[in-house]
Amino acid sequence: MRISFAILGAVLVTQAFAIGNSSVNVKNIIMDDQSPVVLSCNVTGISDPVVTWYRFGIKLMDEENKYEIDMNNNTLTILNPMQNDVGPYECSYATDNKTLYVYSKPIIDNHHLGKSKNLIQGEVLVVNCPITGYPLPTVEWLKGGKPMDFNSSRIHFNIVDEIEGAQMTINDIKDDDRAEYTCVGTNIINGEKYNDTAVIMIRVIDKLAALWPFLGIVAEVVVLCTIIFIYEKRRSKQNNFEDEDSDPINDVKTNDSAAREGDVRQRKNEK
């Protein structure tokens, strides 16, 4: 019995494997876009063989907008392939099986990385490089286009989702950390290197800078209150002065009125 494999698409390389006294040709492809990927498993020496497809040990079935399995041609079509569709697929007939691989170049999601980030002095910077690919890529970070200082105790690079260096952490961030940081993802497919890059701008703000707007508002309130206080104080003094000036005049007017009334009464009595 002989099983031969073929993958319709962008063929990268062919490898030969032995099964008993026969050989199997496995062709690996690289997924460059979202066009359907067709994996073919041809069994020779047996009429009308029916193969079964597996992925991570789970049997694959026809699934709308996902998989299409042709029992006559023994093909598996990945419809609208996404990044999580890359990796190994297994074609199995009776006790024989073989693995086919769908590879992908590194792809960084610039939208989730963002264009810039602002931090205050002393804060902790945590930046993830949202990268996918198969084989799993590794990540390198550049500062201003140059390799990072791996000897700094403030800077750490961590593994995220099994991807080495996918997270950069800078503790106690300083003014000198202000720069453009480049995330470079790399993987190797059949001996050829592929990569993708993305850039994020990190800005560092002085600790007191966050207080300036508040201090400005406080200063405006203090000045306004001082103006109002001075105005009210002057106004109060002016009113007191006017009240003091008006008292003698009122007394004179009162005395004049009383005198006039007395004269009028005297005249009436004389008559």
Secondary structure, 3 states (H helix, E strand, C coil): CEEEEEEECCEEEEEEEEECCEEEEEEEEECCCCCCEEEEEEEECCCCCCCEEEECCEECCCECCCEEEECCCCEEEECCCCHHHCEEEEEEECCEEEEEEEEEEEEECHHHHCCEEEEECCCCEEEECCEEEECCCEEEEEECCEECCCCCCCEEEEEECCEEEEEEEECCCCHHHCEEEEEEEEEEECCEEEEEEEEEEEEEECHHHHHHHHHHHHHHHHHHHHHHHHHHHHHHHHHHHHHHHHHHHHHHHHHHHHHHHHHHHHHHHHC
